[in-house]
Amino acid sequence: MCFMGRWSEDRVAGAAPDAASLAAARKLARPGPWSETGSNDVLVWGKCQGSGKTPYQVSVDLAAPAYRCSCPSRKFPCKHALALLLLWSRGEAADAGTEAADFAREWAEQRAGRATVRERRQSEQPADPAAQAKRLADRLALMDAGIADFSRWLADLVRTGMASARSQPYSWWDGVAARLVDAQLPGLAEQVRTMGSDIHARSDWTDHLLHRAGRWWALTKAWRIRDHLTPDELADLRVAVGWSVPASEVEGVEALPGPWLVLGDHRSDDGRLQQQRTWLRGPDGTVVVLLDFAARSEPLATPQLAGALLEATVARYPGSAPRRALFTGGVGTAGTARTLGGGSSIRQALDAESAAVASSPWRERHPVLLAGVRLSTGGSGWLRDEAGDALPLVDAPLDSLLALTGGHPVDIFGELEEGRLRPLSAVIGNAVVTP
Amino acid sequence: MTWLAELRAAALVGTARHPAPSPPAELGARPPEVHTAEESLLDQAALADAVIRAARQPRRLDDAGLARPAPPDHCPQASGEAARLLDLLLTQPPVGPELRTLLVADWLRLAAASGVRVPHKLLPPLLAAAGTRASVAEHLHPAIGTRGRWLQGLLESDHGTSDSGAGHQQGAAARDWAELAGTDATAEVERLRRTDPAAARTLLGGHWDNLAARERAAHLATFTANLGPDDEELLERALDDKAKSVRDTAAALLDRLPDSARAARMADRLRPLLRLNGVLRKRLEIGLPPEPDAAALRDGVPAQPRSGEPDRLARLDTIIRGAPLDTWTSATGRGPAPAIALLKGETRVLEAIASTAARRADLEWVRALLEDRFEPRLLACLPAVEREERLVRQLRSSAAPPFALVEPLRDLPRPWGPALAAEVLEQITAKNGGQLAVMLAGILPAALPPEAAGQCRQLLERSDDDAARRRVLRDAVQYQSFRQSLTEAFS
């Protein structure tokens, strides 16, 4: 099929993932922020000045259609791509005739040759090492500058006081986050964005922001001494700032055999992004976590059932235990476990959390398996172990837990987060169940 | 102020206005290598963060706050397809809310019949559904099992409603009842009246003199349930009450007792008013009652108004309603049907007779009256089978507009027989049947017998512009097929 004519505005509207994106795009669809726009038979491209220093590079492949933008939005296509298409459809920008911008042409070529590239990747050596080293140096320079900028912002924050930060609009936080994204620090950016809403949503916002600012501060200091960190410490730091390790670098490293027991899984949706965490335990007791992400409108990977034994091999990302992991091949089912094994007391679980904080201060969630705990429904719920120690619950479906446990002591697996437990599975009557 | 509190205070207003504290020596923090107040504060914030996270202690909770564990369930749990279908109905119902309610109630009935219980995991959504749908709530037991009752008890006590089991109240009823407030006291008499009418009568009789007029009237009105000759004594006493509302209530109740002394007195007042005339004695003349004497006034015959003409027809109505219906058969020497024929044209008298027959559920008169007039209140007195037969006949003759039949159709036990189902389907698929279809939408799916599903499916395949009617038929088909799956899952 070869439909390369100019799109109507309706067709552009039809490509929008939701009404909000289209509304945002209409606001952007004026020549002001745009530069270096152009189009040919198959491509429309342009640069859009956003809130950051570098303009976003936007390319649209009309044939597929496919969209690419250097902005951090998880909307697909994003408002920039939509705005560019709107301008082009109205004939207000991106007129044909110019030579395609480098970024757009590169992208189109990449797309066209992806299949062959993928095949080639298996056999060929990685690209030019000198160019790679240059890219890494560029990225580190950008990140260094971003961290320095963030440190100054933290100092400003405590100089003017957190009370005045609370009176700032959300856009203030979003602006800080956008600068962090531009500096290739998306993990930090996400934390700052979350703080922008937490500061109004949480009653303990003073302590929350104080401690978080302290943690961010420690992180900027750790970044500066990253050459002196152990590989695991450095890997944890990379996760915290959002410098991800490509899956392709992990896949070949190891292949830990199963069966892997699914301890529990959790899905969350923060409005921008859906996330699924699946906790697995290997035959030797190694605990790993699988992370799946999907844009809001896209389906997540099928959840694994708690208690299932998976016949699969797993490779772990670098970092301290429990490490993130991925499946290195197909996943088969090897039956169902009747129990999750021996658990710990609440005191032991908190001690383990303390030890984990000491070795990996950026980690916020710790998997725990509690033995023989009973449910109390006061407030948002509590678990109490045989010794009388108690732990508050978070995100717990209390009625469901009550119905399943009948108030009897059971083993519960969950995530320990800020001193509260998010229950993900329970062992009841010789079966692992999800509340 | 503790170090943490000072730190918080400084951070809140800013180091420009509040100096950063010094870290406590006992934490063994490294000596600061910082230059500015901001850096010092941020260093200490990082320290506080790490210290707090690394030093979390469990809280203590004594087991007084824990629910007493549930006793074991001896009934096996529904499994396989049956459990899956309930899960589907509760968590992602493939049908609309009305059908879902019907099907969940069906599931509970089938489970009870098969001796299995609801899986524990599904109890919370089921109890939530029962909270808004009475027809689900009434079928919860025994299908929810021991765990379900336990959970219900916990959730109710959480919501502040006390456990109102019948057991603990009965012994203390007489003493506690006097302390209940107005409507609660009435509700309690009503409950007792249904389970133990004599006890209710003793209770009310015992407190009679201490109650306000409004209370006497309201409590007495609940005696419509299980009314019998034993109640006559209290009702006669109430006819002498100071309050008109109480006297009226008692009179209305005595209207339902054709063997009572008051009925005999009313018969004595009615008999002289009836006279057969004509050569063939085929004309019944009905006179108007005289001005009531003290006894008639006591029995509820309306008094002479202070000014204007008395309503003599109303007096006649009162007497007719109070007298036994056989007064008419003995006066005319004929059975109910010919007696009614004699009264042709006397609409007001017939109306009074019909309402009397309906209130007393006098089947002989009800059947005779139904030949003359088709009234839902009369129909409601008949046994279900006979009601259904008469509705089929009524629909076939189409003498009454079908809308008048909606109430009686709703009141019939479900599912209907094939004859009635066929007749109703014909009516609603007729040219103007769409409105009837909508009026019956709530009951039709469960009312149509399984054999009618095929016909509904065929009707659905016809082209029909009436979206509401299509929906009703589609619901019926969906219900039948889901119901079929349920039956199979439990077999």
Interface residues (C-beta under 8 A of the other chain):
Chain A: L154 A155 D156 V158 R159 T160 G161 M162 A163 S164 T206 D207 L209 L210 H211 R212 A213 G214 R215 W217 A218 K221 I346 R347 L350 E353 S354 V357 A358 P361 R374 L375 S376 T377 G378 W382 R384 G388 D389 A390 L391 P392 P397 D399 S400 L402 A403 L404 G406 G407 H408 G419 I428 V433
Chain B: L7 R8 A10 A11 L12 V13 G14 T15 A16 R17 H18 T36 A37 E38 E39 L41 L42 D43 Q44 A45 A46 L47 A48 D49 A50 I52 R53 A54 A55 R56 Q57 P58 R59 R60 L61 D62 D63 G65 L66 A67 R68 P69 A70 H120 K121 L123 P124 L127 R147 W150 L151 L154 L155 D158
